[in-house]
């Protein structure tokens, strides 16, 4: 994947969390569950604060990443869909269990 490739359609963790009305960190935790099956550059793009500060700041200005994020991750559309599927399953599972006594 080229450094100049347009990743504007690649969502961030914050965008996934917000699109599903989930708390901060939900998409990140789902990502960590499948990270070992993903390939950097193809399935996600990791932006490092020390080398990608301008790109991260642009994402911050666009309100695509959490203000407190030091590094940023953008997810390919396919990876975002996998994570959304995990989040749907987790949400469905937690709503079926109901409140605990």
C-alpha positions as CSV (number, residue, x, y, z in Angstrom):
1,X,0.0,0.0,0.0
2,X,1.4,3.3,-1.0
3,X,2.1,6.1,1.5
4,X,0.2,8.5,-0.9
5,X,-2.8,6.2,-1.3
6,X,-6.1,7.8,-0.3
7,X,-7.3,6.3,3.0
8,X,-10.2,8.8,3.4
9,X,-12.7,5.9,3.2
10,X,-10.9,3.9,5.8
11,X,-12.6,4.4,9.2
12,X,-10.9,4.8,12.5
13,X,-11.8,3.2,15.8
14,X,-13.6,6.3,16.9
15,X,-15.8,6.3,13.8
16,X,-16.7,2.6,14.4
17,X,-17.5,3.2,18.0
18,X,-19.7,6.2,17.2
19,X,-21.5,4.6,14.3
20,X,-22.5,1.8,16.7
21,X,-23.2,4.0,19.7
22,X,-20.6,2.1,21.7
23,X,-18.2,3.4,24.4
24,X,-14.7,4.5,23.5
25,X,-12.4,1.5,23.0
26,X,-15.0,-1.0,21.8
27,X,-13.7,-1.2,18.3
28,X,-10.1,-1.2,19.5
29,X,-10.8,-4.2,21.8
30,X,-12.5,-6.0,18.9
31,X,-9.5,-5.2,16.6
32,X,-7.1,-6.7,19.2
33,X,-9.0,-10.0,19.1
34,X,-8.4,-10.4,15.3
35,X,-5.1,-8.4,15.0
36,X,-3.0,-11.6,14.6
37,X,-5.0,-12.5,11.4
38,X,-4.5,-9.0,9.8
39,X,-1.7,-7.7,7.7
40,X,-0.5,-4.1,8.2
41,X,-0.8,-2.0,5.1
42,X,-3.4,-4.2,3.6
43,X,-6.0,-4.6,6.4
44,X,-5.1,-1.6,8.5
45,X,-2.8,1.4,8.5
46,X,-1.0,2.3,11.7
47,X,0.0,6.0,12.0
48,X,2.8,6.7,14.5
49,X,2.9,10.0,16.3
50,X,6.7,10.4,15.7
51,X,6.5,9.9,11.9
52,X,2.9,10.6,11.0
53,X,2.1,13.6,13.2
54,X,0.7,15.7,10.3
55,X,-1.7,13.0,9.2
56,X,-2.8,12.3,12.7
57,X,-3.4,16.0,13.3
58,X,-5.5,16.2,10.1
59,X,-7.6,13.2,11.4
60,X,-8.0,15.0,14.7
61,X,-9.1,18.2,13.0
62,X,-11.6,16.2,10.9
63,X,-12.8,14.6,14.2
64,X,-12.0,11.1,13.0
65,X,-9.8,10.1,15.9
66,X,-10.2,10.6,19.7
67,X,-8.5,13.9,20.8
68,X,-6.3,11.9,23.3
69,X,-5.0,9.5,20.6
70,X,-1.3,9.6,20.3
71,X,-1.1,7.1,17.4
72,X,-4.0,6.4,15.0
73,X,-5.2,3.3,13.1
74,X,-7.3,3.4,9.9
75,X,-9.1,0.2,9.0
76,X,-9.6,-1.1,5.4
77,X,-13.3,-1.4,4.6
78,X,-13.2,-5.2,4.8
79,X,-11.5,-5.1,8.2
80,X,-14.0,-2.5,9.5
81,X,-16.8,-4.8,8.4
82,X,-15.2,-7.7,10.3
83,X,-14.9,-5.6,13.4
84,X,-18.5,-4.3,13.0
85,X,-19.6,-8.0,12.8
86,X,-17.8,-8.8,16.1
87,X,-19.3,-5.7,17.7
88,X,-22.8,-6.8,16.5
89,X,-22.3,-10.3,17.9
90,X,-21.1,-8.9,21.2
91,X,-23.9,-6.5,21.5
92,X,-26.5,-9.2,20.6
93,X,-24.9,-11.5,23.1
94,X,-24.9,-9.0,25.9
95,X,-28.6,-8.0,25.3
96,X,-29.7,-11.7,25.4
97,X,-28.1,-12.4,28.7
98,X,-30.1,-9.6,30.5
99,X,-29.3,-8.1,33.9
100,X,-27.5,-10.2,36.4
101,X,-29.1,-10.7,39.9
